[in-house]
């Protein structure tokens, strides 16, 4: 966590309401079953624009994007503090890119680039998505940040940028076909021998555990194509708070809800 965030958090805890909030947070943490925490948490950080319209109506929407990015950095710190091994953050969908003008998307892209750079200073970062949909210079800087973070241990952070679930499955099939073609595999042979794991090996998140818990904020109760393949047996937690207002207490409640569920994995 950046020193500025730590200082602000410490000051807030000295206020009377902050002290009560801190005590409640500590109580919830003490009640949390640490043996039942998810290995992989994914989040749809929804509500940044609505937050900006409500809290800064006279400011550009980038205020909401930045508030959301600041919260994402806090969120990763929360996960790391609890020893959660993998975190996936969905920050930009393919729909965001295709349905919005370049002028509208540009400020968001700048915020996302800074977010990735900041996270890469402390965590192993992996950018998942279709880089061909991003400006070339941005895609290059994201690759540089990703490579610079490769030596970090601990929590692994996937940042889903220009990501769409159908795009991921398309890219996985393309990668699979290309790989088999280099081996000289005929299509008829591949059709007869193809298994589920063969496709999984070509996903953006290949080699990682599937998300155990997926959180979506802002009251929306749909997945919007997020991690279509990987979420087959995930638990979902929907929260009314807009993403910048999502608190550590809300996160602990999500973890508590997850720990109390009986996971059946389709059985």
C-alpha positions in Angstrom: 0.0 0.0 0.0 1.3 3.5 -0.8 2.4 5.5 2.2 -0.2 8.2 1.4 -3.0 5.6 1.8 -1.4 4.3 5.0 -1.2 7.7 6.5 -4.8 8.6 5.5 -6.0 5.3 6.9 -4.2 5.9 10.2 -5.6 9.4 10.5 -9.1 8.2 9.8 -8.8 5.6 12.6 -8.1 8.3 15.1 -11.5 9.9 14.5 -14.3 8.7 16.8 -16.3 7.1 14.0 -13.1 5.8 12.5 -12.2 4.2 15.8 -15.6 2.4 16.0 -15.3 1.3 12.4 -11.8 -0.1 13.1 -13.0 -2.0 16.1 -15.9 -3.5 14.1 -13.5 -4.4 11.3 -11.1 -6.1 13.8 -14.1 -8.0 15.3 -15.1 -9.3 11.8 -11.6 -10.3 11.0 -11.3 -12.2 14.3 -14.4 -14.2 13.4 -13.2 -15.0 9.9 -12.3 -18.7 9.3 -8.8 -18.3 7.8 -8.8 -21.9 6.7 -11.7 -21.3 4.4 -10.5 -18.3 2.5 -10.6 -18.4 -1.3 -7.3 -19.0 -3.2 -8.4 -16.7 -6.1 -10.7 -13.7 -5.8 -12.0 -11.8 -8.8 -13.8 -8.5 -8.8 -16.0 -6.5 -11.2 -15.3 -3.1 -9.9 -18.6 -1.5 -11.1 -20.0 1.9 -10.3 -17.1 4.4 -10.8 -19.0 6.7 -13.2 -22.2 6.7 -11.0 -20.0 7.5 -8.0 -18.5 10.5 -9.9 -21.9 11.8 -10.9 -23.1 11.6 -7.3 -20.0 12.8 -5.5 -18.4 15.1 -8.0 -21.2 16.2 -10.3 -19.2 19.2 -11.6 -16.0 17.3 -12.3 -15.1 15.1 -15.3 -15.8 11.3 -15.0 -12.1 10.6 -14.7 -12.5 11.6 -11.0 -14.6 8.4 -10.6 -12.1 6.3 -12.6 -9.2 7.5 -10.3 -11.2 6.9 -7.2 -11.9 3.4 -8.5 -8.3 2.8 -9.3 -7.3 3.9 -5.8 -9.7 1.5 -4.3 -8.4 -1.4 -6.5 -4.9 -0.8 -5.1 -6.4 -1.0 -1.5 -8.3 -4.1 -2.5 -5.2 -5.9 -3.7 -3.4 -4.9 -0.4 -6.4 -6.4 1.6 -6.1 -9.7 -0.4 -2.3 -9.8 0.1 -2.6 -9.2 3.8 -4.9 -12.2 4.1 -2.6 -14.4 2.0 -4.9 -14.7 -1.0 -2.7 -16.0 -3.8 -4.5 -14.7 -7.0 -6.6 -11.6 -7.6 -8.2 -10.7 -10.9 -9.4 -7.1 -11.5 -11.7 -6.3 -14.5 -11.0 -2.7 -15.4 -11.9 -2.4 -19.1 -14.1 -4.6 -21.2 -14.2 -5.0 -24.9 -17.6 -3.4 -24.9 -16.2 -0.3 -23.2 -13.8 0.1 -26.1 -16.3 -0.6 -28.9 -19.2 1.4 -27.5 -17.3 4.5 -26.4 -15.6 7.3 -28.3 -11.8 7.6 -28.2 -12.2 10.9 -26.3 -14.3 9.3 -23.6 -12.0 6.3 -23.2 -8.6 8.1 -23.3 -8.8 9.4 -19.7 -9.7 5.9 -18.5 -6.8 4.4 -20.3 -4.4 6.8 -18.6 -5.8 5.9 -15.2 -5.5 2.2 -16.0 -1.9 2.5 -17.2 -1.0 4.2 -13.9 -2.8 1.5 -12.0 -0.9 -1.3 -13.6 2.4 0.6 -13.1 1.7 1.2 -9.4 0.7 -2.4 -8.8 3.7 -3.7 -10.7 6.0 -1.9 -8.2 4.8 -4.4 -5.4 3.1 -7.3 -7.1 3.5 -9.8 -9.9 1.1 -8.4 -12.5 -0.3 -10.1 -15.5 -2.3 -8.2 -18.1 -5.1 -10.4 -19.5 -7.2 -9.3 -22.5 -6.7 -8.5 -26.2 -3.8 -6.0 -26.4 -4.6 -5.5 -30.1 -7.6 -3.4 -29.1 -5.3 -0.9 -27.2 -3.2 1.9 -28.5 0.2 0.4 -29.5 2.2 2.7 -27.1 0.0 1.8 -24.2 0.2 -2.0 -24.9 4.0 -1.6 -25.0 4.1 0.1 -21.6 1.8 -2.5 -20.1 4.1 -5.2 -21.3 7.1 -3.4 -19.8 5.3 -3.1 -16.4 4.4 -6.8 -16.6 7.9 -7.8 -17.3 9.3 -5.5 -14.6 7.1 -7.2 -12.0 8.1 -10.8 -12.9 10.4 -11.1 -9.9 7.8 -10.4 -7.3 6.5 -13.2 -5.1 3.3 -13.4 -3.2 -0.1 -12.3 -4.5 -0.4 -12.6 -8.3 -2.6 -9.8 -9.8 -4.4 -10.3 -13.1 -5.6 -7.0 -14.6 -8.2 -7.6 -17.2 -7.9 -4.9 -19.8 -9.7 -5.0 -23.2 -11.2 -8.2 -21.8 -14.3 -10.0 -22.9 -15.2 -13.6 -22.1 -16.1 -14.5 -25.6 -12.9 -12.9 -26.9 -11.0 -15.0 -24.5 -12.6 -18.2 -25.7 -12.0 -17.2 -29.3 -8.4 -16.5 -28.6 -8.0 -19.8 -26.7 -9.4 -21.7 -29.7 -7.2 -19.8 -32.1 -4.1 -20.5 -29.9 -5.0 -24.2 -29.6 -5.5 -24.6 -33.4 -2.2 -22.8 -34.1 -0.4 -24.9 -31.6 -1.7 -28.2 -33.0 -1.0 -27.0 -36.5 2.7 -26.7 -35.7 2.6 -30.3 -34.6 1.1 -31.4 -37.8 -2.2 -32.5 -36.2 -5.1 -32.9 -38.6 -8.4 -31.2 -37.8 -10.1 -34.6 -37.9 -7.7 -36.0 -35.4 -8.0 -32.9 -33.1 -11.8 -33.2 -33.2 -11.6 -36.8 -32.0 -9.0 -36.1 -29.2 -9.9 -32.7 -27.9 -10.5 -32.5 -24.2 -11.6 -29.8 -21.8 -8.1 -29.3 -20.4 -6.7 -28.7 -23.8 -8.8 -25.5 -24.1 -8.1 -24.5 -20.5 -4.4 -24.6 -21.3 -4.8 -21.8 -23.8 -6.9 -19.4 -21.7 -5.4 -16.0 -20.6 -5.2 -17.4 -17.0 -3.8 -20.8 -18.0 -2.0 -22.5 -15.1 -3.9 -20.5 -12.4 -6.6 -21.8 -10.1 -10.1 -20.8 -11.2 -11.7 -18.0 -9.1 -13.3 -19.3 -6.0 -15.1 -16.0 -5.3 -16.3 -13.4 -7.7 -17.5 -10.0 -6.3 -19.5 -7.5 -8.2 -20.4 -4.1 -6.8 -23.0 -1.4 -7.6 -26.0 -3.7 -7.2 -25.7 -5.3 -10.6 -26.4 -9.0 -10.5 -25.0 -10.3 -13.8 -21.6 -11.5 -14.9 -21.4 -9.6 -18.3 -19.2 -12.3 -19.8 -16.5 -12.1 -17.1 -14.4 -15.3 -16.9 -17.0 -17.4 -18.6 -14.9 -20.6 -18.6 -13.2 -20.1 -15.3 -16.3 -19.3 -13.3 -18.1 -22.6 -13.8 -17.9 -23.4 -10.1 -17.3 -20.0 -8.6 -19.2 -18.5 -5.7 -20.7 -15.0 -6.4 -21.2 -12.1 -4.1 -23.1 -9.0 -5.1 -22.8 -5.8 -3.2 -24.9 -2.6 -3.4 -22.0 -0.2 -2.8 -20.5 1.6 -5.8 -16.9 0.5 -6.2 -15.1 3.5 -4.8 -17.3 3.2 -1.6 -16.5 -0.5 -1.2 -15.0 -0.9 2.3 -12.7 -3.5 3.9 -15.7 -4.4 6.0 -17.7 -5.2 2.8 -14.8 -7.4 1.7 -14.7 -9.2 5.0 -18.4 -9.8 4.8 -18.0 -11.3 1.3 -15.3 -13.6 2.6 -17.5 -14.6 5.6 -20.3 -15.4 3.2 -18.0 -17.4 1.1 -16.7 -19.4 4.1 -20.2 -20.3 5.2 -21.2 -21.8 1.9 -21.1 -25.5 1.0 -19.3 -25.7 -2.3 -20.6 -28.6 -4.4 -18.7 -28.1 -7.6 -21.8 -29.2 -9.6 -22.3 -32.4 -7.6 
